Amino acid sequence: MKIPVIEGMIDRRILANFRVDPEAMARVLPAPFRPQLIHGYAIGGVCLIRLTNVRPRCAPFSWGIRSENAAHRFAVEWEAGGQTHQGVYVNRRDTDSCLNALAGGRIFPGTHHHARFTVEETDDHFSVEMRARDGQARMQVTGSIVDELPASSIFATVQEASDFFEQGSLGYSASNRAGHFDGLELSCRDWKAEPLQVESIASSFFDDPQRFPPGTIEFDCALLMRGIPHEWHSRQDLCCPENLPA
């Protein structure tokens, strides 16, 4: 799906992450994706992001839209063109923007579902909750800014964690077309992230014991990004014959 370059501001982005047993993760990923491993674990998580002043870069006006958005995401690898690629697979996107919900999967990559967001935040404390209007997804994260990652995290330093997620800028999203994934790449002009100490976290997807039986998933860490100019670039879509109906 080809779109013009979209620019705006990441006003607030929370990446709350789980370390997952690779076999459990592989069972929930569609072909051609497989888990990208770090220190023997797969990584999945939720993204709660507020975007402001979003508009086409070529637009003759300076104003743009504001929206709260959420995604369930997974660090993945896949083969294409004889090479191994790394990025993110997003199996669901939710938004409070009627425009995003209408355009997503039609004129903008990735199907977007309409949702309600409840946000309470200060300079150093954040609480964001999303509930999908179709009742199929919910997530909630509450936490405060700290200096270090949890001692239990698989990432040795904040920089290692930040670098890992920065490299996952290319994402593919589930679409309304079977076996077809919309491509989109995030470009940040000044990538910076700080650790967030999570006080509570919930996800209808990652909390489901049918998908992730006890012992196959644990919370790992969370990162916060604020005030970052960014661009969205469309990338070549993926079409996987293995997922097409017979």
Contacts in CASP RR format, 6 or more apart in sequence:
PFRMAT RR
TARGET T0000
AUTHOR 0000-0000-0000
METHOD contacts of the structure
MODEL  1
MKIPVIEGMIDRRILANFRVDPEAMARVLPAPFRPQLIHGYAIGGVCLIR
LTNVRPRCAPFSWGIRSENAAHRFAVEWEAGGQTHQGVYVNRRDTDSCLN
ALAGGRIFPGTHHHARFTVEETDDHFSVEMRARDGQARMQVTGSIVDELP
ASSIFATVQEASDFFEQGSLGYSASNRAGHFDGLELSCRDWKAEPLQVES
IASSFFDDPQRFPPGTIEFDCALLMRGIPHEWHSRQDLCCPENLPA
1 105 0 8 1.000
1 107 0 8 1.000
1 108 0 8 1.000
1 109 0 8 1.000
1 110 0 8 1.000
1 182 0 8 1.000
1 183 0 8 1.000
1 234 0 8 1.000
1 237 0 8 1.000
2 234 0 8 1.000
3 107 0 8 1.000
3 108 0 8 1.000
3 109 0 8 1.000
3 232 0 8 1.000
3 234 0 8 1.000
4 56 0 8 1.000
4 57 0 8 1.000
4 58 0 8 1.000
5 56 0 8 1.000
5 57 0 8 1.000
5 58 0 8 1.000
5 231 0 8 1.000
5 232 0 8 1.000
5 233 0 8 1.000
6 54 0 8 1.000
6 55 0 8 1.000
6 56 0 8 1.000
6 57 0 8 1.000
6 231 0 8 1.000
6 232 0 8 1.000
7 54 0 8 1.000
7 55 0 8 1.000
7 56 0 8 1.000
7 57 0 8 1.000
7 229 0 8 1.000
7 230 0 8 1.000
7 231 0 8 1.000
7 232 0 8 1.000
8 51 0 8 1.000
8 52 0 8 1.000
8 53 0 8 1.000
8 54 0 8 1.000
8 55 0 8 1.000
8 64 0 8 1.000
8 229 0 8 1.000
8 230 0 8 1.000
8 231 0 8 1.000
9 51 0 8 1.000
9 52 0 8 1.000
9 53 0 8 1.000
9 54 0 8 1.000
9 227 0 8 1.000
9 228 0 8 1.000
9 229 0 8 1.000
9 230 0 8 1.000
10 49 0 8 1.000
10 50 0 8 1.000
10 51 0 8 1.000
10 188 0 8 1.000
10 225 0 8 1.000
10 226 0 8 1.000
10 227 0 8 1.000
10 228 0 8 1.000
10 229 0 8 1.000
10 230 0 8 1.000
11 50 0 8 1.000
11 51 0 8 1.000
11 52 0 8 1.000
11 66 0 8 1.000
11 226 0 8 1.000
11 227 0 8 1.000
12 48 0 8 1.000
12 49 0 8 1.000
12 50 0 8 1.000
12 121 0 8 1.000
12 126 0 8 1.000
12 224 0 8 1.000
12 225 0 8 1.000
12 226 0 8 1.000
12 227 0 8 1.000
13 47 0 8 1.000
13 48 0 8 1.000
13 49 0 8 1.000
13 50 0 8 1.000
13 224 0 8 1.000
13 225 0 8 1.000
13 226 0 8 1.000
13 228 0 8 1.000
14 46 0 8 1.000
14 47 0 8 1.000
14 48 0 8 1.000
14 49 0 8 1.000
14 126 0 8 1.000
14 128 0 8 1.000
14 141 0 8 1.000
14 196 0 8 1.000
14 222 0 8 1.000
14 223 0 8 1.000
14 224 0 8 1.000
15 45 0 8 1.000
15 46 0 8 1.000
15 47 0 8 1.000
15 165 0 8 1.000
15 193 0 8 1.000
15 222 0 8 1.000
15 223 0 8 1.000
15 224 0 8 1.000
15 225 0 8 1.000
16 45 0 8 1.000
16 46 0 8 1.000
16 48 0 8 1.000
16 141 0 8 1.000
16 196 0 8 1.000
16 198 0 8 1.000
16 201 0 8 1.000
16 219 0 8 1.000
16 222 0 8 1.000
17 43 0 8 1.000
17 44 0 8 1.000
17 45 0 8 1.000
17 219 0 8 1.000
17 220 0 8 1.000
17 221 0 8 1.000
17 222 0 8 1.000
17 223 0 8 1.000
18 43 0 8 1.000
18 44 0 8 1.000
18 45 0 8 1.000
18 206 0 8 1.000
18 217 0 8 1.000
18 218 0 8 1.000
18 219 0 8 1.000
18 220 0 8 1.000
19 41 0 8 1.000
19 42 0 8 1.000
19 43 0 8 1.000
19 154 0 8 1.000
19 217 0 8 1.000
19 218 0 8 1.000
19 220 0 8 1.000
20 35 0 8 1.000
20 41 0 8 1.000
20 42 0 8 1.000
20 43 0 8 1.000
20 44 0 8 1.000
20 212 0 8 1.000
20 216 0 8 1.000
20 217 0 8 1.000
21 41 0 8 1.000
21 42 0 8 1.000
21 212 0 8 1.000
21 215 0 8 1.000
21 216 0 8 1.000
21 217 0 8 1.000
22 35 0 8 1.000
22 37 0 8 1.000
22 40 0 8 1.000
22 41 0 8 1.000
22 42 0 8 1.000
23 216 0 8 1.000
24 42 0 8 1.000
24 211 0 8 1.000
24 212 0 8 1.000
24 213 0 8 1.000
24 216 0 8 1.000
24 217 0 8 1.000
25 35 0 8 1.000
25 42 0 8 1.000
25 44 0 8 1.000
25 74 0 8 1.000
26 34 0 8 1.000
26 35 0 8 1.000
26 42 0 8 1.000
27 211 0 8 1.000
28 74 0 8 1.000
28 91 0 8 1.000
28 211 0 8 1.000
28 212 0 8 1.000
29 35 0 8 1.000
29 74 0 8 1.000
29 76 0 8 1.000
29 89 0 8 1.000
30 89 0 8 1.000
30 174 0 8 1.000
30 179 0 8 1.000
30 240 0 8 1.000
30 243 0 8 1.000
31 240 0 8 1.000
31 242 0 8 1.000
31 243 0 8 1.000
32 78 0 8 1.000
32 79 0 8 1.000
32 80 0 8 1.000
32 238 0 8 1.000
32 240 0 8 1.000
32 242 0 8 1.000
33 74 0 8 1.000
33 76 0 8 1.000
33 77 0 8 1.000
33 78 0 8 1.000
33 89 0 8 1.000
33 172 0 8 1.000
34 76 0 8 1.000
34 77 0 8 1.000
34 78 0 8 1.000
35 42 0 8 1.000
35 43 0 8 1.000
35 74 0 8 1.000
35 75 0 8 1.000
35 76 0 8 1.000
35 77 0 8 1.000
36 42 0 8 1.000
36 43 0 8 1.000
36 75 0 8 1.000
36 76 0 8 1.000
36 77 0 8 1.000
36 86 0 8 1.000
36 87 0 8 1.000
38 75 0 8 1.000
38 154 0 8 1.000
38 155 0 8 1.000
38 164 0 8 1.000
39 154 0 8 1.000
41 154 0 8 1.000
41 220 0 8 1.000
42 74 0 8 1.000
42 75 0 8 1.000
43 74 0 8 1.000
43 75 0 8 1.000
43 164 0 8 1.000
43 220 0 8 1.000
44 73 0 8 1.000
44 74 0 8 1.000
44 75 0 8 1.000
44 206 0 8 1.000
45 72 0 8 1.000
45 73 0 8 1.000
45 74 0 8 1.000
45 203 0 8 1.000
45 206 0 8 1.000
46 70 0 8 1.000
46 71 0 8 1.000
46 72 0 8 1.000
46 73 0 8 1.000
46 139 0 8 1.000
46 141 0 8 1.000
46 201 0 8 1.000
46 203 0 8 1.000
46 206 0 8 1.000
47 69 0 8 1.000
47 70 0 8 1.000
47 71 0 8 1.000
47 73 0 8 1.000
48 68 0 8 1.000
48 69 0 8 1.000
48 70 0 8 1.000
48 128 0 8 1.000
48 130 0 8 1.000
48 139 0 8 1.000
48 141 0 8 1.000
49 68 0 8 1.000
49 69 0 8 1.000
49 70 0 8 1.000
49 71 0 8 1.000
50 66 0 8 1.000
50 67 0 8 1.000
50 68 0 8 1.000
50 69 0 8 1.000
50 119 0 8 1.000
51 65 0 8 1.000
51 66 0 8 1.000
51 67 0 8 1.000
51 69 0 8 1.000
52 64 0 8 1.000
52 66 0 8 1.000
53 63 0 8 1.000
53 64 0 8 1.000
53 65 0 8 1.000
53 66 0 8 1.000
54 64 0 8 1.000
54 65 0 8 1.000
54 66 0 8 1.000
54 67 0 8 1.000
55 61 0 8 1.000
55 63 0 8 1.000
55 64 0 8 1.000
55 65 0 8 1.000
57 231 0 8 1.000
65 97 0 8 1.000
65 99 0 8 1.000
65 100 0 8 1.000
67 95 0 8 1.000
67 96 0 8 1.000
67 97 0 8 1.000
67 99 0 8 1.000
67 100 0 8 1.000
68 95 0 8 1.000
68 96 0 8 1.000
68 97 0 8 1.000
68 117 0 8 1.000
68 119 0 8 1.000
68 128 0 8 1.000
68 130 0 8 1.000
69 93 0 8 1.000
69 94 0 8 1.000
69 95 0 8 1.000
69 96 0 8 1.000
69 97 0 8 1.000
69 100 0 8 1.000
69 112 0 8 1.000
70 93 0 8 1.000
70 94 0 8 1.000
70 95 0 8 1.000
70 115 0 8 1.000
70 117 0 8 1.000
70 130 0 8 1.000
70 137 0 8 1.000
70 139 0 8 1.000
71 90 0 8 1.000
71 92 0 8 1.000
71 93 0 8 1.000
71 94 0 8 1.000
72 90 0 8 1.000
72 91 0 8 1.000
72 92 0 8 1.000
72 137 0 8 1.000
72 139 0 8 1.000
72 203 0 8 1.000
72 205 0 8 1.000
72 206 0 8 1.000
73 88 0 8 1.000
73 89 0 8 1.000
73 90 0 8 1.000
73 91 0 8 1.000
74 88 0 8 1.000
74 89 0 8 1.000
74 90 0 8 1.000
74 91 0 8 1.000
75 86 0 8 1.000
75 87 0 8 1.000
75 88 0 8 1.000
75 164 0 8 1.000
75 168 0 8 1.000
76 86 0 8 1.000
76 87 0 8 1.000
76 88 0 8 1.000
76 89 0 8 1.000
77 84 0 8 1.000
77 85 0 8 1.000
77 86 0 8 1.000
77 87 0 8 1.000
78 84 0 8 1.000
78 85 0 8 1.000
78 238 0 8 1.000
79 85 0 8 1.000
80 238 0 8 1.000
85 170 0 8 1.000
86 167 0 8 1.000
86 168 0 8 1.000
86 170 0 8 1.000
87 167 0 8 1.000
87 168 0 8 1.000
87 169 0 8 1.000
87 170 0 8 1.000
87 171 0 8 1.000
87 172 0 8 1.000
88 168 0 8 1.000
88 170 0 8 1.000
88 171 0 8 1.000
88 172 0 8 1.000
89 171 0 8 1.000
89 172 0 8 1.000
89 173 0 8 1.000
89 181 0 8 1.000
90 110 0 8 1.000
90 171 0 8 1.000
90 172 0 8 1.000
90 173 0 8 1.000
90 174 0 8 1.000
91 173 0 8 1.000
91 174 0 8 1.000
91 205 0 8 1.000
92 113 0 8 1.000
92 136 0 8 1.000
92 137 0 8 1.000
92 174 0 8 1.000
92 205 0 8 1.000
93 104 0 8 1.000
93 110 0 8 1.000
93 111 0 8 1.000
93 112 0 8 1.000
93 113 0 8 1.000
93 173 0 8 1.000
94 112 0 8 1.000
94 113 0 8 1.000
94 114 0 8 1.000
94 115 0 8 1.000
94 130 0 8 1.000
94 132 0 8 1.000
94 137 0 8 1.000
95 101 0 8 1.000
95 112 0 8 1.000
95 113 0 8 1.000
95 114 0 8 1.000
95 115 0 8 1.000
96 114 0 8 1.000
96 115 0 8 1.000
96 116 0 8 1.000
96 117 0 8 1.000
97 112 0 8 1.000
98 114 0 8 1.000
100 108 0 8 1.000
100 112 0 8 1.000
101 112 0 8 1.000
101 113 0 8 1.000
101 114 0 8 1.000
103 112 0 8 1.000
104 110 0 8 1.000
104 111 0 8 1.000
104 112 0 8 1.000
105 111 0 8 1.000
105 112 0 8 1.000
105 175 0 8 1.000
105 176 0 8 1.000
105 182 0 8 1.000
109 173 0 8 1.000
109 175 0 8 1.000
109 182 0 8 1.000
109 183 0 8 1.000
109 184 0 8 1.000
109 234 0 8 1.000
109 237 0 8 1.000
110 173 0 8 1.000
110 174 0 8 1.000
110 175 0 8 1.000
110 182 0 8 1.000
110 183 0 8 1.000
110 184 0 8 1.000
111 173 0 8 1.000
111 174 0 8 1.000
111 175 0 8 1.000
111 176 0 8 1.000
113 132 0 8 1.000
113 133 0 8 1.000
113 134 0 8 1.000
113 136 0 8 1.000
113 137 0 8 1.000
114 132 0 8 1.000
114 133 0 8 1.000
114 134 0 8 1.000
115 130 0 8 1.000
115 131 0 8 1.000
115 132 0 8 1.000
115 133 0 8 1.000
115 137 0 8 1.000
116 130 0 8 1.000
116 131 0 8 1.000
116 133 0 8 1.000
117 128 0 8 1.000
117 129 0 8 1.000
117 130 0 8 1.000
118 127 0 8 1.000
118 128 0 8 1.000
118 129 0 8 1.000
119 127 0 8 1.000
119 128 0 8 1.000
119 129 0 8 1.000
120 126 0 8 1.000
120 127 0 8 1.000
121 127 0 8 1.000
121 128 0 8 1.000
124 144 0 8 1.000
124 145 0 8 1.000
125 142 0 8 1.000
125 143 0 8 1.000
125 144 0 8 1.000
125 145 0 8 1.000
126 141 0 8 1.000
126 142 0 8 1.000
126 143 0 8 1.000
126 144 0 8 1.000
126 196 0 8 1.000
126 224 0 8 1.000
127 140 0 8 1.000
127 141 0 8 1.000
127 142 0 8 1.000
127 143 0 8 1.000
128 140 0 8 1.000
128 141 0 8 1.000
128 142 0 8 1.000
129 138 0 8 1.000
129 139 0 8 1.000
129 140 0 8 1.000
130 137 0 8 1.000
130 138 0 8 1.000
130 139 0 8 1.000
130 140 0 8 1.000
131 137 0 8 1.000
131 138 0 8 1.000
132 138 0 8 1.000
136 204 0 8 1.000
137 204 0 8 1.000
137 205 0 8 1.000
138 202 0 8 1.000
138 203 0 8 1.000
138 204 0 8 1.000
139 202 0 8 1.000
139 203 0 8 1.000
139 204 0 8 1.000
139 205 0 8 1.000
140 200 0 8 1.000
140 201 0 8 1.000
140 202 0 8 1.000
140 203 0 8 1.000
141 198 0 8 1.000
141 200 0 8 1.000
141 201 0 8 1.000
141 222 0 8 1.000
142 198 0 8 1.000
142 199 0 8 1.000
142 200 0 8 1.000
142 201 0 8 1.000
143 196 0 8 1.000
143 197 0 8 1.000
143 198 0 8 1.000
143 199 0 8 1.000
143 200 0 8 1.000
143 222 0 8 1.000
144 196 0 8 1.000
144 197 0 8 1.000
144 199 0 8 1.000
145 194 0 8 1.000
145 195 0 8 1.000
145 196 0 8 1.000
145 197 0 8 1.000
145 224 0 8 1.000
146 195 0 8 1.000
146 196 0 8 1.000
146 197 0 8 1.000
147 195 0 8 1.000
148 158 0 8 1.000
148 195 0 8 1.000
149 155 0 8 1.000
149 157 0 8 1.000
149 158 0 8 1.000
149 161 0 8 1.000
149 195 0 8 1.000
149 221 0 8 1.000
150 197 0 8 1.000
150 220 0 8 1.000
150 221 0 8 1.000
152 218 0 8 1.000
152 220 0 8 1.000
153 161 0 8 1.000
153 220 0 8 1.000
153 221 0 8 1.000
154 220 0 8 1.000
155 161 0 8 1.000
155 164 0 8 1.000
155 220 0 8 1.000
155 221 0 8 1.000
158 193 0 8 1.000
158 194 0 8 1.000
158 195 0 8 1.000
158 223 0 8 1.000
161 193 0 8 1.000
161 195 0 8 1.000
161 221 0 8 1.000
161 223 0 8 1.000
162 191 0 8 1.000
162 192 0 8 1.000
162 193 0 8 1.000
162 223 0 8 1.000
165 193 0 8 1.000
165 223 0 8 1.000
166 188 0 8 1.000
166 191 0 8 1.000
166 193 0 8 1.000
169 185 0 8 1.000
169 186 0 8 1.000
169 187 0 8 1.000
169 188 0 8 1.000
170 183 0 8 1.000
170 184 0 8 1.000
170 185 0 8 1.000
170 235 0 8 1.000
171 183 0 8 1.000
171 184 0 8 1.000
171 185 0 8 1.000
171 186 0 8 1.000
171 235 0 8 1.000
172 181 0 8 1.000
172 182 0 8 1.000
172 183 0 8 1.000
172 184 0 8 1.000
172 237 0 8 1.000
172 238 0 8 1.000
173 181 0 8 1.000
173 182 0 8 1.000
173 183 0 8 1.000
173 184 0 8 1.000
174 181 0 8 1.000
175 181 0 8 1.000
175 182 0 8 1.000
178 243 0 8 1.000
178 244 0 8 1.000
178 245 0 8 1.000
179 239 0 8 1.000
179 240 0 8 1.000
179 241 0 8 1.000
179 242 0 8 1.000
179 243 0 8 1.000
179 244 0 8 1.000
180 237 0 8 1.000
180 238 0 8 1.000
180 239 0 8 1.000
180 240 0 8 1.000
181 237 0 8 1.000
181 238 0 8 1.000
181 239 0 8 1.000
181 240 0 8 1.000
182 237 0 8 1.000
183 234 0 8 1.000
183 235 0 8 1.000
183 236 0 8 1.000
183 237 0 8 1.000
183 238 0 8 1.000
184 232 0 8 1.000
184 233 0 8 1.000
184 234 0 8 1.000
184 235 0 8 1.000
185 232 0 8 1.000
185 233 0 8 1.000
185 234 0 8 1.000
185 235 0 8 1.000
186 230 0 8 1.000
186 231 0 8 1.000
186 232 0 8 1.000
187 230 0 8 1.000
187 231 0 8 1.000
187 232 0 8 1.000
187 233 0 8 1.000
188 225 0 8 1.000
188 228 0 8 1.000
188 229 0 8 1.000
188 230 0 8 1.000
189 228 0 8 1.000
189 229 0 8 1.000
189 230 0 8 1.000
189 231 0 8 1.000
190 228 0 8 1.000
190 229 0 8 1.000
191 225 0 8 1.000
191 228 0 8 1.000
192 225 0 8 1.000
192 228 0 8 1.000
193 223 0 8 1.000
193 224 0 8 1.000
193 225 0 8 1.000
194 223 0 8 1.000
194 224 0 8 1.000
194 225 0 8 1.000
195 221 0 8 1.000
195 222 0 8 1.000
195 223 0 8 1.000
195 224 0 8 1.000
196 222 0 8 1.000
196 223 0 8 1.000
196 224 0 8 1.000
197 222 0 8 1.000
198 219 0 8 1.000
198 222 0 8 1.000
201 219 0 8 1.000
201 222 0 8 1.000
205 211 0 8 1.000
206 212 0 8 1.000
206 217 0 8 1.000
END
